[in-house]
């Protein structure tokens, strides 16, 4: 039951990431990306409360798995953008959202 619930949540978040690209909504995209990383890593590491994980804790979980340094660095950069958006309200303008979506989706699929 828990696995199917997580999978449904992942589907919803993936759809939210994709929809936010269409609406050019960076804050929504970044929130969905971070939540999807949280859920995926929590499932991989049997963490009981994904929503409690900070960006630093997520990076530590990434490093405890078999993830490449490049993937960790790229996810860390996107998580930093998430934090900047959440705490400072900065718009993410360096890359188009569709590019970030493609990059983010690939990174999430590679999580170990």
C-alpha positions as CSV (number, residue, x, y, z in Angstrom):
1,X,0.0,0.0,0.0
2,X,2.8,2.5,0.9
3,X,4.6,1.9,-2.3
4,X,1.5,2.5,-4.4
5,X,0.8,5.7,-2.4
6,X,4.3,6.9,-3.0
7,X,4.1,6.1,-6.7
8,X,0.8,8.0,-7.0
9,X,2.4,11.0,-5.3
10,X,5.4,10.8,-7.6
11,X,3.1,10.7,-10.6
12,X,1.3,13.8,-9.3
13,X,4.6,15.7,-8.7
14,X,6.0,14.7,-12.1
15,X,2.8,16.0,-13.7
16,X,3.1,19.2,-11.6
17,X,6.7,19.7,-12.8
18,X,5.6,19.3,-16.4
19,X,2.5,21.6,-16.0
20,X,4.6,24.3,-14.4
21,X,6.8,24.4,-17.5
22,X,3.8,25.1,-19.6
23,X,2.7,27.9,-17.3
24,X,6.3,29.2,-16.9
25,X,5.9,28.9,-13.2
26,X,9.4,28.5,-11.7
27,X,8.3,28.4,-8.0
28,X,5.8,25.6,-8.7
29,X,8.4,23.7,-10.7
30,X,11.1,23.9,-8.0
31,X,8.7,22.9,-5.2
32,X,7.6,19.8,-7.2
33,X,11.2,18.9,-8.0
34,X,12.3,19.1,-4.4
35,X,9.3,17.2,-3.2
36,X,9.9,14.5,-5.8
37,X,13.6,14.2,-4.8
38,X,12.5,14.0,-1.1
39,X,10.0,11.2,-1.8
40,X,12.3,9.2,-4.0
41,X,15.3,9.4,-1.6
42,X,13.1,8.7,1.4
43,X,11.8,5.6,-0.3
44,X,15.4,4.5,-1.3
45,X,16.7,5.1,2.2
46,X,13.6,4.0,4.2
47,X,13.3,7.5,5.7
48,X,10.0,7.8,7.6
49,X,9.3,11.5,7.0
50,X,10.3,12.8,3.6
51,X,8.8,16.2,4.1
52,X,11.1,16.9,7.0
53,X,14.3,16.6,4.9
54,X,16.2,19.8,4.3
55,X,18.3,20.3,1.2
56,X,21.5,19.6,3.1
57,X,20.0,16.3,4.4
58,X,18.9,15.4,0.9
59,X,22.5,15.9,-0.3
60,X,23.8,13.7,2.5
61,X,21.3,11.0,1.4
62,X,22.5,11.4,-2.2
63,X,26.1,11.0,-1.1
64,X,25.2,7.8,0.9
65,X,24.0,6.1,-2.2
66,X,25.7,5.1,-5.4
67,X,25.1,8.5,-7.2
68,X,27.8,10.1,-9.4
69,X,29.5,13.3,-8.2
70,X,28.1,15.0,-11.3
71,X,24.5,14.0,-10.5
72,X,24.9,15.1,-6.9
73,X,26.3,18.4,-7.9
74,X,23.5,19.0,-10.4
75,X,20.8,18.1,-7.9
76,X,22.5,20.2,-5.3
77,X,22.4,23.2,-7.7
78,X,18.7,22.7,-8.3
79,X,18.0,22.3,-4.6
80,X,19.9,25.6,-4.0
81,X,17.6,27.2,-6.5
82,X,14.6,25.7,-4.7
83,X,15.9,27.3,-1.4
84,X,16.6,30.6,-3.1
85,X,13.1,30.7,-4.5
86,X,11.5,29.7,-1.2
87,X,13.4,31.9,1.1
88,X,14.4,34.9,-1.0
89,X,11.8,34.9,-3.7
90,X,14.4,35.0,-6.5
91,X,13.2,34.0,-9.9
92,X,15.1,31.3,-11.6
93,X,16.1,32.8,-14.9
94,X,19.4,31.2,-15.9
95,X,17.8,28.4,-17.8
96,X,14.4,27.9,-19.5
97,X,12.0,25.8,-17.5
98,X,11.7,23.2,-20.2
99,X,15.5,22.6,-20.0
100,X,15.4,22.4,-16.2
101,X,12.4,20.0,-16.5
102,X,14.3,17.6,-18.8
103,X,17.4,17.9,-16.6
104,X,15.5,17.4,-13.4
105,X,13.5,14.5,-14.6
106,X,16.6,12.7,-15.8
107,X,18.4,13.3,-12.5
108,X,15.4,12.0,-10.5
109,X,15.3,8.8,-12.6
110,X,19.0,8.2,-11.9
111,X,18.7,8.4,-8.1
112,X,20.3,5.5,-6.3
